Amino acid sequence: MLSMMLGLKGALHSRNLQKSCRREGHMAIEMFKRGSVEMLALLILNEDDAHGYRIVQEIKDRSDGRLIIKEGSLYPILYKLSDEGYIISQEDISETKLGRKRIRVIYSITPKGREHLIQLKEEYDIVHDSIRCIFERSKSL
């Protein structure tokens, strides 16, 4: 039906545009999620030192299972935070029940990271409040 209305060339353009919008929308969600995960990881580390798996679990538990972050998505964020001096890491070597060595990387927030967390929280509050205002003033919902 769409191809009849727009012609074949127009229909193909429309489909490509829809795919592009979905892809760009997905990218925007990923960027928003990445910034949120950065803030949430710092928030958790502000309370206690933790390894990556624990950060993932804390985010999941504290959001009642609504925010599920894959460890593979978290580690690039932790590396970035470390490179920027917001967190530091150290290896924790322990022994498993089977007598094998287990090495885990434990992350800690730095004073610079605490300042960054405060800034991220302020920015988040502004964006959240602004979006809420727009919805409240919308006549369509």
N, C-alpha and C positions, 0 to 999 in steps of 0.2 A: 504494500500500500504506500509506504514511504517513497519507494522508488518511482511509483506512478505519479506522485504529487511533485516530487523534486526532480525527477529524471534520474537516470542511473548515476550520473556524475555527482549530482547534488546529494543523493542518498549516501554515496560513498563518503563524501565530504562530511555529511552529518554524522555518520557512524564514527569516522575518525575523530571528529570533534568531541563526540560523547566519550570515546575511549581516552582522549587526551584529558578531558575534564575529570574523568574518574581517576586517572593516573595522577594528575596534579592535586586533586582532592586528597588522594591517598598520601601523597608527599607532604601536604600540609598537615595532615593528621600525624604522620610520622615525626615531622619537625616539632609539632606541639607536644607529642608524647615524649620525644627525646628531651625537650626542655623540662617537661614535668618530671621525668625520671631523674634527671640531674638534680633537680630541687629535692625530690623525695629521698634520693640516696644521701644527699648532704644532711637532710633532716634526720634520717636514721643514724647516720654517723655522728651527728651532733649529740645524740643521746648515749651512744656507746660504740666502741670499735666493732667492726664486723667484717666477715668475709663475704664474697659476692653472693653465694647461695643464701646466706642469712638475709642480706638486703632484699633479694628477690622474694623470699618468704615473708618478710616483714611487710613489704608493699602489698603482697597478696592478702595476708591476714588482716592488716589494718583497713584494707578496702573491702573487707568481707567478700573477697574473691572476685571483685569487679575489675581490678587491675592486675593483669597477669603479664609479667615481664619475663622474657626468656633470658637466661644467663648470657647467652651469646649476644644479646642486645645490650646487656648491662656493661660488659667488660670494656667495649670501646669508650663508653661514657666515663667509666672509672679511670681508664688510661688518660683520657683528655683532662679530667679533673686533677689527676696526678701531675701531668705535664704543666698545668697552669698553676700548680702549687696550692690547690685547694684541699687536697688530701695527700697523705703519705701512706706508704705500704711497707709492711715487713713480713717476712716469712715466719710461719709458725709451724714447727716440726713436732709432730706427735706420733704416737705409736697406736696402730689399730689393734683390735682384739686378737688378730692373727699374728701379731708381732711385726707387721710391716710398718715402714715409716710412711707417714702421711704429711705432705707439705701443703699448707694452705696459706694464702696471702690474706693478711688482715689489714684492713684499711682504717685510717684514723683521719678525722677532720683537723685542719690546721686553723690558726687564728684567721688567716686570709680566707679560708673556706667558710668560716662562720660569718664573716663580713659579706661574702658573696651570697650565702644563704639568705641573709637578711634582705639583701638587694633583690634577689630572685623572688622572695616572698612578697615584697612591696610591689614589684612589677606584676606578679600574678594577681594580687589583690586589685590592682588598677584595671587590668584586663578583665578579670572576672566581674567586677562591679560595672564596668562599661558595657559588657555583653548583657548583663542582667538588666541594666537601664534600657538598652535597646529593645529587649524582649518586653519589658514592662510598658514601653511606649508604642509597641507594635499594635496595630489595630486588627491584624490578621489572625492573631492567636489568642 
